[in-house]
Amino acid sequence: MTSCDHLIVGAGSAGCVLAHRLSADPARRVVLIEAGPADSSPFISMPAGLAQLVNMPGVNWSYQTEPEPGLNGRRLWWPRGKVLGGSSSINAMCYIRGQREDYDGWAGAGCPGWSYEEVLPYFRQSEDQARGADAYHGTGGPLAVSDLRYRNVLSETFLAAGRELGIALNADFNGATQLGLGWYQVTQRDGRRCSAAAGYLKPVRGRPNLSVLTGALATRVVVDGGRAVAVEVRRGRVVERIEAGAVTLAGGAVNSPQLLLLSGIGPAADLEALGIPVVADLPGVGANLQDHLDYCTLVKATQPVTYDFGKLGEAWVGLRYLLTRGGPGSSNIAEAGGFLTTPRARDGRADVQLHFVPAQLDDHGRNRLPGHGYTFHCCVLRPKSRGRLTLASGDPTAAPRIFANYLAEPDDAATLIAGLKLVREIAAARAFDPYRGEELFPGAAVRSDAEFLAAIRAKAETIYHPVGTCRMGQGPDAVVDLRLRVHGVEGLSVVDASVMPTLVSGNTNAPTIMIAERAAEWLDA
Ligand SMILES: Cc1cc2nc3c(=O)[nH]c(=O)nc-3n(C[C@H](O)[C@H](O)[C@H](O)COP(=O)(O)OP(=O)(O)OC[C@H]3O[C@@H](n4cnc5c(N)ncnc54)[C@H](O)[C@@H]3O)c2cc1C
């Protein structure tokens, strides 16, 4: 494999879409390279297997942030998928697009052409909606979206608690309005995870013009005369150079900026300090980092109805799933949730998102607590804080330095505190009376804003949605133009979550797939 027409780096949510669409032309030779292995683990295809994936280092980059000043100097764990399907192979499968205003905001702030009305057709094109097509949803696309096959009684209780408080039940968070509580739809087909690899890549693996290389780390984009001409790829100890007519980076919000920097594309002073020859001085590479910071309120359960099964119970769940494709094994665990306005929301738009988990979730599920309990995730949908990402060294195998800079803006903390107070109200509703035990985190003693803030600083974590590090736009800080071509370098594009100028109000898999569906048309031209 020494040359191709189009080389794609990264077989994640975006990369699989691009490989599918670009290789549809049999005359185009497409190479897709992926640092991780094939997605053959049964814990990837079985939805509830996600609880096991947190402890599978072979499919995870397992990044860590730098010590976060807003979080008592803690270093947060940032899982990112390193496997065919990328993060869509390890994610929680919640199918959410964000709010109309997110995209209209992009269009109004220097990204014309990206308004909601203009992106909606690409969401619909990607989708195979089990409920059928309507004005918002499509059928026949590669990404299966369906309702859960199994629902825990505590998730029902969560929705009943919301009803008790007068919170509207929303049957479709991706329809006319996002507001309210409801069941998440999930990216699943027939009770199995539909990652981007399962939905987009698997059906086209047999195309003779598509080569997929796993265990292959792109270490540098080679630019000659202002044009990307090749990519250096390391497989084991072998480094090879693959010539390409065009190169697209789809490595995600951490790796795409890292690879640009390794290739000499980024802030000139930073590159010079590391002895990397400057190819293009682009100050925005690695800047504008945004993420959803999340706090888990954890309540002990007085009845053993949760998903805290223990080893024996888990084996039974796995067996039942194998036999029926149903039961708790088909659950994404974060079954219900919703979008609420705190008293701080001035514009009627939801400003916090909840994910309800009928299990005890501490440290991303890596810390298994004894007994039973349930967890309310709460995150701020549109944080104002901005972080950045830089290289630690010129070594392509070294992790980059991530400065997420959570809570740098006081408004983010204030909104999260307001969200946690809403969670308290829901948790206190009568519906939970038969199940409610002690509140473990933050604990009933936490009542004042200062106490909530201290709890957040001590325990908040990422809910896995970093974006913005190769921001699209037109100003000096933009990295890619409105068609996702890297400014100042011919034949090089970035297509993944890193190009979002601002974080959307919700989970980021579907928006990333939409971005790739759009970009594929331009790359195809
Ligand atoms: C634990 C977790 C839970 C989540 N839950 C949800 C959810 O429920 N719903 C939702 O919508 N979103 C969720 N997300 C977020 C969502 O999955 C991501 O935003 C989305 O998958 C990002 O897509 P991407 O294409 O930008 O990057 P990724 O999907 O991460 O893909 C990047 C790919 O590129 C590869 N790669 C990177 N660098 C190189 C290199 N140098 N050489 C070769 N290959 C490389 C990586 O190994 C990876 O496979 C979750 C994410 C995580 C981690």
The ligand as a MOL file (V3000), in Angstrom:
LIG
                    3D

  0  0  0     0  0            999 V3000
M  V30 BEGIN CTAB
M  V30 COUNTS 53 58 0 0 0
M  V30 BEGIN ATOM
M  V30 1 C -17.2490 6.9800 26.8930 0
M  V30 2 C -17.9490 7.8430 25.8880 0
M  V30 3 C -19.3440 7.9400 25.9120 0
M  V30 4 C -20.0000 8.7400 24.9750 0
M  V30 5 N -21.3620 8.7190 24.9190 0
M  V30 6 C -22.0010 9.3280 23.8880 0
M  V30 7 C -23.3920 9.1450 23.6610 0
M  V30 8 O -24.0750 8.4240 24.3810 0
M  V30 9 N -23.9600 9.7820 22.6080 0
M  V30 10 C -23.2470 10.5890 21.7650 0
M  V30 11 O -23.8250 11.1730 20.8380 0
M  V30 12 N -21.9190 10.7840 21.9690 0
M  V30 13 C -21.2780 10.1470 22.9610 0
M  V30 14 N -19.9350 10.2720 23.1020 0
M  V30 15 C -19.2180 11.2000 22.2030 0
M  V30 16 C -19.0940 10.6970 20.7640 0
M  V30 17 O -18.9280 9.2920 20.7200 0
M  V30 18 C -17.9090 11.4090 20.0970 0
M  V30 19 O -18.1220 12.8150 20.1260 0
M  V30 20 C -17.7230 11.0210 18.6420 0
M  V30 21 O -17.6060 9.6270 18.5240 0
M  V30 22 C -16.4700 11.7050 18.0890 0
M  V30 23 O -16.2530 11.3000 16.7680 0
M  V30 24 P -14.8880 11.6480 16.0190 0
M  V30 25 O -15.0250 11.1120 14.6530 0
M  V30 26 O -14.6170 13.0990 16.1810 0
M  V30 27 O -13.7340 10.8940 16.8280 0
M  V30 28 P -13.6040 9.3660 17.2440 0
M  V30 29 O -14.9000 8.6500 17.0630 0
M  V30 30 O -12.9870 9.3550 18.5830 0
M  V30 31 O -12.6240 8.7400 16.1590 0
M  V30 32 C -11.2740 9.0380 16.0060 0
M  V30 33 C -10.5820 7.7960 15.4920 0
M  V30 34 O -9.3150 8.1520 14.9570 0
M  V30 35 C -8.3400 7.2420 15.4100 0
M  V30 36 N -7.0590 7.9380 15.3990 0
M  V30 37 C -6.7500 9.0370 16.1050 0
M  V30 38 N -5.5030 9.4400 15.8240 0
M  V30 39 C -5.0040 8.5760 14.9170 0
M  V30 40 C -3.7590 8.4920 14.2630 0
M  V30 41 N -2.7920 9.3690 14.4640 0
M  V30 42 N -3.5770 7.4480 13.3890 0
M  V30 43 C -4.5680 6.5450 13.1540 0
M  V30 44 N -5.7780 6.6030 13.7740 0
M  V30 45 C -5.9970 7.6100 14.6440 0
M  V30 46 C -8.8140 6.8710 16.7980 0
M  V30 47 O -8.2200 5.6740 17.2610 0
M  V30 48 C -10.3120 6.7770 16.5910 0
M  V30 49 O -10.7100 5.4990 16.1650 0
M  V30 50 C -19.2440 9.4980 24.0270 0
M  V30 51 C -17.8470 9.3990 24.0070 0
M  V30 52 C -17.2010 8.5780 24.9150 0
M  V30 53 C -15.6990 8.4850 24.8650 0
M  V30 END ATOM
M  V30 BEGIN BOND
M  V30 1 1 1 2
M  V30 2 1 2 3
M  V30 3 2 2 52
M  V30 4 2 3 4
M  V30 5 1 4 5
M  V30 6 1 4 50
M  V30 7 2 5 6
M  V30 8 1 6 7
M  V30 9 1 6 13
M  V30 10 2 7 8
M  V30 11 1 7 9
M  V30 12 1 9 10
M  V30 13 2 10 11
M  V30 14 1 10 12
M  V30 15 2 12 13
M  V30 16 1 13 14
M  V30 17 1 14 15
M  V30 18 1 14 50
M  V30 19 1 15 16
M  V30 20 1 16 17
M  V30 21 1 16 18
M  V30 22 1 18 19
M  V30 23 1 18 20
M  V30 24 1 20 21
M  V30 25 1 20 22
M  V30 26 1 22 23
M  V30 27 1 23 24
M  V30 28 2 24 25
M  V30 29 1 24 26
M  V30 30 1 24 27
M  V30 31 1 27 28
M  V30 32 2 28 29
M  V30 33 1 28 30
M  V30 34 1 28 31
M  V30 35 1 31 32
M  V30 36 1 32 33
M  V30 37 1 33 34
M  V30 38 1 33 48
M  V30 39 1 34 35
M  V30 40 1 35 36
M  V30 41 1 35 46
M  V30 42 1 36 37
M  V30 43 1 36 45
M  V30 44 2 37 38
M  V30 45 1 38 39
M  V30 46 1 39 40
M  V30 47 2 39 45
M  V30 48 1 40 41
M  V30 49 2 40 42
M  V30 50 1 42 43
M  V30 51 2 43 44
M  V30 52 1 44 45
M  V30 53 1 46 47
M  V30 54 1 46 48
M  V30 55 1 48 49
M  V30 56 2 50 51
M  V30 57 1 51 52
M  V30 58 1 52 53
M  V30 END BOND
M  V30 END CTAB
M  END
